[in-house]
Amino acid sequence: MQEPATAEMAKYASHNESAPFKDYWNYLFVELADPRTNDWPLLTSPIPGLSIMAAYLIFVNYLGPWYMADRKPFNLHKTLVIYNALQVCVSVFLVYEALDAIWLTKYSYFRCEPVDWSVTPETMRIARGFYIYFLAKISELLDTVFFVLRKKQKQITFLHLYHHTTMPMITWGAVKYYPGGHGSFIGLINSFVHIIMYSYYMLAAMGPGLQKYLWWKKYLTTLQLIQFCLTFYHFLQLLWSDCDYPKWSVVIVLPNAIFFYYLFNDFYKKTYVGEERSDKRLNGSAVSNGKKRD
């Protein structure tokens, strides 16, 4: 049996060994965090968010395909119409909030925009907008879940998974540490793109009768590419501008903007440029000696 003094010393040593980790954890996730948002659901600690992302990746890569292996695809047409309509509504709300609260009144695309740390109705409106945007990114994980349930596994590409995995984590950090300022441009332009994107998905889910009106699908990818270019330049300004917004954020945003541009551009070339070339070859081979082949 351990002597009381020895037990007390062991307890003290154990406390001292764990103290640096606790101090580091407290520094990262409490002291550095914005006190206005730090106590909001899913923001206090990274563990809930990381748990959601881990469950998401396990389901869409392993459990979901295993569950659906011997089952017929779910008919989710009505569900998808409602889901995409809700995403459109959320995106419209976020664009309105961003424009009305800051981008039509205070901010400029061509300068560094600091975070206003004060506690006023205006600044809390901006912080809440960031938080709703973060929750929207979490809800968009259902995009992939629906692919799995409809047995559309081929549509779950590296691009799709990378986009749906990184965006919730980046927005989590934005809400927790810098809910406002320069980074709000990402939420504005991304929400605008999503209005158009989810409108397309909603119409596509309504059935084949509307397919002839959806010829503009490839321009969604073009819009995404423009988004990444605008985001890249907007954050590039932080390298030569000084305001109350962290310059180190360019280390996260700029490489991701470049990588996303590369992935989406590669998708565009494979899906649409290759398709156009294939159509031209087929049309050319369908005509021989001035006669159209059957």
C-alpha positions as CSV (number, residue, x, y, z in Angstrom):
1,M,0.0,0.0,0.0
2,Q,1.4,3.4,-1.0
3,E,2.3,5.7,1.9
4,P,0.2,9.0,2.1
5,A,3.2,11.2,1.5
6,T,4.3,9.1,-1.5
7,A,0.7,9.1,-2.9
8,E,0.6,12.9,-2.5
9,M,3.9,13.3,-4.3
10,A,2.7,11.1,-7.1
11,K,-0.5,13.1,-7.4
12,Y,1.5,16.3,-7.5
13,A,3.9,15.0,-10.2
14,S,1.0,13.8,-12.3
15,H,-0.7,17.2,-12.0
16,N,2.5,19.0,-13.1
17,E,2.9,16.6,-16.0
18,S,-0.6,17.3,-17.3
19,A,-0.5,21.0,-16.5
20,P,1.4,22.0,-19.6
21,F,-1.1,20.2,-21.9
22,K,-4.0,21.8,-20.0
23,D,-2.4,25.2,-20.2
24,Y,-1.7,24.8,-23.9
25,W,-5.3,23.6,-24.5
26,N,-6.7,26.6,-22.5
27,Y,-4.5,29.0,-24.4
28,L,-5.5,27.7,-27.9
29,F,-9.2,27.2,-27.3
30,V,-10.1,29.8,-24.6
31,E,-7.6,32.6,-24.4
32,L,-7.1,33.1,-28.1
33,A,-10.8,32.6,-28.9
34,D,-13.3,35.5,-29.3
35,P,-15.3,35.6,-26.0
36,R,-18.4,36.7,-27.9
37,T,-18.7,33.4,-29.7
38,N,-16.6,30.9,-27.7
39,D,-19.5,29.5,-25.7
40,W,-21.8,28.9,-28.7
41,P,-22.7,25.3,-29.5
42,L,-19.9,23.3,-31.2
43,L,-17.4,26.1,-30.7
44,T,-16.1,25.7,-27.1
45,S,-13.9,22.7,-28.1
46,P,-12.8,21.2,-31.4
47,I,-13.8,17.8,-30.3
48,P,-17.5,17.9,-31.3
49,G,-16.7,19.3,-34.7
50,L,-14.0,16.8,-35.3
51,S,-16.3,14.0,-34.2
52,I,-18.9,15.1,-36.7
53,M,-16.3,15.1,-39.5
54,A,-14.9,11.7,-38.4
55,A,-18.4,10.2,-38.4
56,Y,-19.1,11.7,-41.8
57,L,-16.0,10.3,-43.4
58,I,-16.5,6.9,-41.9
59,F,-20.1,6.8,-43.0
60,V,-19.6,8.0,-46.6
61,N,-16.5,5.9,-47.2
62,Y,-17.3,2.7,-45.3
63,L,-20.5,2.2,-43.3
64,G,-22.8,3.8,-45.9
65,P,-21.6,1.8,-48.9
66,W,-21.5,-1.4,-46.8
67,Y,-25.1,-0.8,-45.7
68,M,-26.3,0.0,-49.3
69,A,-24.4,-2.9,-50.9
70,D,-27.4,-5.2,-51.2
71,R,-30.1,-2.6,-51.1
72,K,-31.9,-0.6,-53.8
73,P,-31.2,3.1,-54.0
74,F,-33.5,5.3,-52.0
75,N,-35.9,7.4,-53.9
76,L,-35.2,10.8,-52.5
77,H,-36.6,13.2,-55.1
78,K,-39.0,15.0,-52.8
79,T,-36.4,15.1,-50.0
80,L,-33.8,16.6,-52.3
81,V,-36.2,19.2,-53.6
82,I,-37.0,20.3,-50.0
83,Y,-33.3,20.1,-48.9
84,N,-32.0,22.1,-51.8
85,A,-34.8,24.7,-51.4
86,L,-33.8,25.1,-47.8
87,Q,-30.1,25.5,-48.8
88,V,-31.2,28.2,-51.3
89,C,-33.1,30.1,-48.6
90,V,-30.2,29.9,-46.1
91,S,-27.8,31.2,-48.8
92,V,-30.1,34.0,-49.8
93,F,-30.4,35.0,-46.1
94,L,-26.6,34.9,-45.7
95,V,-26.0,37.1,-48.8
96,Y,-28.5,39.6,-47.6
97,E,-27.0,39.7,-44.1
98,A,-23.5,40.2,-45.5
99,L,-24.5,42.9,-47.9
100,D,-26.8,44.8,-45.6
101,A,-24.7,44.6,-42.5
102,I,-21.2,45.3,-43.9
103,W,-20.5,45.0,-47.6
104,L,-22.8,47.7,-48.8
105,T,-22.1,50.0,-45.9
106,K,-18.6,49.5,-44.5
107,Y,-16.3,47.1,-46.3
108,S,-14.4,47.2,-49.5
109,Y,-13.1,44.4,-51.6
110,F,-9.9,46.4,-52.3
111,R,-8.6,46.9,-48.8
112,C,-7.9,45.0,-45.6
113,E,-10.9,44.8,-43.3
114,P,-10.3,44.4,-39.5
115,V,-12.5,42.6,-37.1
116,D,-14.6,44.9,-34.8
117,W,-14.3,43.3,-31.4
118,S,-16.9,45.5,-29.7
119,V,-20.2,44.1,-28.4
120,T,-22.9,46.0,-30.3
121,P,-26.0,44.9,-32.1
122,E,-24.1,45.4,-35.4
123,T,-21.1,43.4,-34.5
124,M,-23.1,40.6,-33.0
125,R,-25.2,40.5,-36.2
126,I,-22.0,39.8,-38.1
127,A,-20.9,37.2,-35.6
128,R,-24.2,35.4,-35.8
129,G,-24.0,35.5,-39.6
130,F,-20.6,33.7,-39.4
131,Y,-22.1,31.2,-37.1
132,I,-25.1,30.5,-39.3
133,Y,-22.7,30.1,-42.3
134,F,-20.7,27.5,-40.2
135,L,-23.9,25.6,-39.4
136,A,-24.7,25.7,-43.1
137,K,-21.4,24.1,-43.9
138,I,-22.2,21.3,-41.4
139,S,-25.6,20.8,-43.0
140,E,-24.1,20.5,-46.4
141,L,-22.5,17.2,-45.4
142,L,-25.9,15.8,-46.2
143,D,-25.0,16.3,-49.9
144,T,-22.7,13.3,-49.6
145,V,-25.0,11.3,-47.4
146,F,-27.7,11.6,-50.1
147,F,-25.2,10.4,-52.7
148,V,-24.5,7.3,-50.6
149,L,-28.2,6.5,-50.0
150,R,-28.9,6.9,-53.7
151,K,-25.9,4.7,-54.6
152,K,-24.2,7.5,-56.5
153,Q,-20.8,6.6,-55.0
154,K,-18.9,7.6,-58.2
155,Q,-20.0,11.2,-57.5
156,I,-18.1,11.2,-54.2
157,T,-14.8,12.2,-55.7
158,F,-11.7,13.5,-53.9
159,L,-12.8,17.0,-54.9
160,H,-16.2,16.5,-53.3
161,L,-14.8,15.1,-50.0
162,Y,-12.0,17.6,-49.7
163,H,-14.4,20.5,-50.2
164,H,-17.0,19.2,-47.7
165,T,-14.3,18.3,-45.1
166,T,-12.2,21.4,-45.2
167,M,-14.9,24.1,-45.3
168,P,-16.6,23.2,-42.0
169,M,-13.2,23.2,-40.3
170,I,-12.1,26.5,-41.8
171,T,-15.4,28.2,-40.9
172,W,-15.2,26.8,-37.4
173,G,-11.9,28.6,-36.9
174,A,-13.3,31.8,-38.4
175,V,-16.3,31.9,-36.1
176,K,-14.3,31.0,-33.0
177,Y,-11.4,33.4,-33.5
178,Y,-12.2,36.0,-36.1
179,P,-16.0,36.4,-36.7
180,G,-15.9,39.4,-39.0
181,G,-13.5,41.5,-41.0
182,H,-11.6,40.3,-44.1
183,G,-12.8,36.7,-44.0
184,S,-16.5,37.7,-44.4
185,F,-15.9,38.0,-48.1
186,I,-15.6,34.2,-48.4
187,G,-19.0,33.7,-46.8
188,L,-20.5,36.3,-49.1
189,I,-19.3,35.0,-52.4
190,N,-19.6,31.4,-51.5
191,S,-23.2,31.9,-50.4
192,F,-24.0,33.7,-53.6
193,V,-22.6,30.8,-55.6
194,H,-24.6,28.4,-53.5
195,I,-27.8,30.2,-54.3
196,I,-27.3,29.3,-58.0
197,M,-25.8,25.9,-57.3
198,Y,-28.6,24.6,-55.0
199,S,-31.2,26.2,-57.3
200,Y,-29.8,24.0,-60.1
201,Y,-29.9,20.9,-57.8
202,M,-33.4,21.7,-56.8
203,L,-34.6,21.9,-60.4
204,A,-32.7,18.8,-61.4
205,A,-34.4,16.9,-58.5
206,M,-37.8,17.8,-59.8
207,G,-37.5,15.3,-62.6
208,P,-36.6,14.8,-66.3
209,G,-39.2,17.3,-67.5
210,L,-36.9,20.2,-66.5
211,Q,-33.7,18.8,-67.9
212,K,-33.9,20.8,-71.1
213,Y,-33.8,24.0,-69.0
214,L,-30.7,23.0,-67.2
215,W,-28.2,23.5,-70.1
216,W,-26.3,26.0,-67.9
217,K,-24.8,23.3,-65.6
218,K,-21.2,23.8,-66.8
219,Y,-21.4,27.5,-65.9
220,L,-21.7,26.6,-62.3
221,T,-18.1,25.3,-62.4
222,T,-17.0,28.5,-64.2
223,L,-18.7,30.5,-61.4
224,Q,-16.7,28.4,-58.8
225,L,-13.5,29.2,-60.6
226,I,-14.2,32.9,-60.6
227,Q,-15.0,32.6,-56.8
228,F,-11.5,31.2,-56.1
229,C,-9.8,33.9,-58.1
230,L,-11.6,36.6,-56.3
231,T,-10.9,35.0,-52.9
232,F,-7.2,34.6,-53.8
233,Y,-6.7,38.3,-54.6
234,H,-8.8,39.5,-51.7
235,F,-6.6,37.6,-49.2
236,L,-3.4,38.4,-51.1
237,Q,-3.9,42.0,-50.0
238,L,-3.2,41.0,-46.5
239,L,0.5,40.6,-47.4
240,W,0.9,44.3,-48.0
241,S,-1.9,45.8,-45.9
242,D,-2.0,46.3,-42.1
243,C,-5.2,46.0,-40.2
244,D,-6.5,44.0,-37.3
245,Y,-6.8,40.7,-39.2
246,P,-4.1,38.0,-39.0
247,K,-1.6,37.8,-41.9
248,W,-1.1,34.1,-41.2
249,S,-4.6,33.4,-42.5
250,V,-3.1,33.7,-46.0
251,V,-1.2,30.4,-45.3
252,I,-4.6,28.7,-45.1
253,V,-6.7,30.6,-47.6
254,L,-4.3,31.1,-50.5
255,P,-3.1,27.5,-50.9
256,N,-6.7,26.3,-50.6
257,A,-7.8,28.8,-53.2
258,I,-5.1,27.5,-55.6
259,F,-5.8,23.9,-54.8
260,F,-9.6,24.3,-55.2
261,Y,-9.0,26.1,-58.5
262,Y,-6.9,23.3,-59.7
263,L,-9.4,20.6,-58.7
264,F,-12.4,22.4,-60.1
265,N,-10.6,23.3,-63.3
266,D,-9.5,19.7,-63.8
267,F,-13.1,18.6,-63.2
268,Y,-14.3,21.2,-65.8
269,K,-11.8,20.0,-68.4
270,K,-12.6,16.3,-67.9
271,T,-16.4,16.8,-67.8
272,Y,-17.1,19.5,-70.3
273,V,-14.1,20.0,-72.6
274,G,-13.6,16.3,-73.0
275,E,-17.4,15.9,-73.6
276,E,-17.4,18.5,-76.3
277,R,-14.4,16.9,-78.1
278,S,-16.1,13.5,-77.9
279,D,-19.4,14.9,-79.3
280,K,-17.4,16.5,-82.2
281,R,-15.7,13.1,-83.0
282,L,-19.1,11.3,-82.9
283,N,-20.7,13.9,-85.1
284,G,-17.8,13.7,-87.6
285,S,-17.9,9.9,-87.7
286,A,-21.6,9.9,-88.2
287,V,-21.3,11.4,-91.7
288,S,-19.6,9.4,-94.5
289,N,-19.6,10.4,-98.2
290,G,-22.2,13.0,-97.6
291,K,-24.6,10.5,-96.0
292,K,-25.6,10.4,-92.4
293,R,-25.0,6.9,-90.8
294,D,-27.8,5.2,-88.9
